[in-house]
Amino acid sequence: MNFVWQRNPITRVVYARAEKEIKLIALSLILVLLSAVPLMINSLFSIAKPTPPVLVYIFAAGALLAHVGFLIGLLAMIWKNYFRR
């Protein structure tokens, strides 16, 4: 079980030796990918026709949160590197 925990991509991002702004951007990208997985699986295998609105709402909410996290991480990185001296 410990092997799986150490190889988890989210755990690797959290415990990486990187700035917290970079970690926030990476976690935001992981969030948008995870929120898109149900919609991609449904589109790939045509499980339900037409596509259930719940899958679209999950993707939209995940993409919205991921974009907010990406923007916060990017602005924090710009603030840290250019304005805070």
N, C-alpha and C positions, 0 to 999 in steps of 0.2 A: 504494500500500500504506500509506503514511503517513496518508492521508486516512481509511482504514478504522480504523487504529490510534487515531487521535484521536477518532473518533466512537463507539468502543466504550463501552458503558455502564459496564463494570467499570473501564476506564481513567479515565473521567470521575469515577467515585466516588473512586478511589484518589488522583487528582491534584487533587481539589476542595479549595478553601480552606475546610475545615470541621474541626471537632474530630475527633480519632481515634475517639471514642466514637460519633459520628454516622456516621462511615464504616463502623464495624463493624456497626452496626445496618442500614445500607443494603446492605452486602455480604451480611448474613444474609438479608435479604429477597430479594435476587437469587438466593442459593443455593436457597432454598425454591422459587422459581419455576422455576429450571433443573431441579431434581430432579422437579418435577411435570410437566414437558413431555412425557416419554415416555408417562406414564400418560394424560395428556390427549389426546395424538395417537392412542393406541390406543383410547381411549373414543370419540373423535370419529369415526374412520374404521372402527371395528370390525375392526381388522386381525387380531386373534387372539381367538377365543372359546373358552373363558373367558379372562379376563385372566391373563397369565403372572405367577406370583408374583415373578419377578425385578423387574418394573416396580414392583410394590407395595413390595418391599424397597428399591429405589432411592429411591422417594419417602419411605418411612419413615426411612431413614438421613439423607437430605438434610433432611427436616423436623426431625429430632432435632438435627442439627448446627446448623441455622439457629436453632432455639429456644435452644440453648445460647449461641450467639454473640449473639443478641438480648438474652438475660438478662445476659450479661457486659457488653455495651455499655451497657445500661440501668443496671446497678449501678455501673459505672465512672463514668457521667455523674452519677448521684446522689451518689456519693462525692466526686467532684471539685467539684460545685457546692454541696454542703451541709455536708460534714464536713472538707474540706481547706481551711483558711484560713491 
